[in-house]
Amino acid sequence: MVEFTHIADDRARMVDVSAKPDVVREAVAAGRIYLRPETLEAIRSGTTIKGNVLATARVAATLAVKDTPRIIPMCHPLALGGVEVEFDEAEGAIEAVVRVRSYGKTGVEMEALTGVSAALLTVWDMVKSAEKDADGQYPHTRIEGIRVIEKRKGAL
């Protein structure tokens, strides 16, 4: 029989990590948003209607990392040591990469994933008027590949 760590007596619960040692932890997550070439050019040139897309997405990612325990029910609140948010242009897309560091008893992968998700959703929100077709749909816009790239603990 499989034993679930987050369920006791058919109730969801936060896992008790109090006996685990504090160590340095780091996680890196990434994902992409695919956009029309014209939208990518507007982001590059700083001519989008809502302002600086990537600066706004960077702030959104950082706030989301800090708020992860409020968004993901069983995540532990963590003392974060640092958050780095980078953007790279890929073929027809913008890739967001979020690196999170902390010192504690549990990893920071959920924080990194949440940061990437918020960054990409913010990009979409900032450019949605440029991405809509004549019917108000988003035939080219999509978010894909949100994943953990790396997770480390101990001496970094």
Secondary structure, 3 states (H helix, E strand, C coil): CCCCCCEECCEECCCCCCCCCCEEEEEEEEEEEECCHHHHHHHHHCCCCCCCHHHHHHHHHHHHHHCHHHHCCCCCCCCEEEEEEEEEEECCEEEEEEEEEEEECCCCHHHHHHHHHHHHHHHHHHHHHHHCCCCCCCCCCEEEEEEEEEEEECCC
